[in-house]
Amino acid sequence: HERKALAAVGTLVRISEWTRLELGVKVKLEAIGRLHVSAVEQLSLPFITGTIAYLNDDDEAVEIPELLELEREFWKLAAKIATHAARLDISPVRTKLEVTPPTLAEEVVRSIDLETGPSQSVEERTTACLENLREAVRRASWPCASQSDTEAKSSSQIAQLTQSRLRAISFVGFELFPSDAGQRQRALELKSTLDRMERILVGCRARAKLLEAQLALRIA
């Protein structure tokens, strides 16, 4: 808003549901990819039009085992964050730093606060949080997540499913630590799942250490 500019990289969406209201239309959007805007032809309403190209990660040179190692660390950190948050009786997901509508991932992950309460054990709250986080990753793994896990798959299909899951984690993982819109925009612009995963792990490590310190102070 300050610069009255558009982001060069944005989210490609499709309308999955719509309802006509007395005034206007309520729509639910499903993210299906990313796009890069190279030129804008029209900025006036009702539609902004421009020249765009699809943006995909350039992960051919990255070894899957390297990404899987980062994924294992991510889930270990996620379990730490969820456990510490349950012991502190706070939400395991980030406090939003700006006023924007919640994303689907946020809604799924934050539902932990509605499904659990202080009467449940730390283990139960941690398990529920991790299940919700995995559901958010599954929903963000479009279109590969639509394929049944019971179907016979070739090695290339398994690799595609794995890369899709890891790519989803590299976006959904931001829900586990404070981040502003600028940080997430820069992550959106990256064309490397590996680079985004490394940023996610930096944020998760910092959040886990902060919660550990808060627990230590409370015990002391």
Secondary structure, DSSP 8 states (H G I E B T S, - for coil): --S----SEEEEEEEEEEEE-SSSEEEEEEEEEEEEEEEEEE-SSS--EEEEEEE----TTS-HHHHHHHHHHHHHHHHHHHHHHHHHTS-SS---SS-----HHHHHHHTHHHH--TTS-HHHHHHHHHHHHHHHHHHHSTTGGGS-TTS---HHHHHHHHHHHHHHHHHHGGGGS---HHHHHHHHH---HHHHHHHHHHHHHHHHHHHHHHHHHHH-
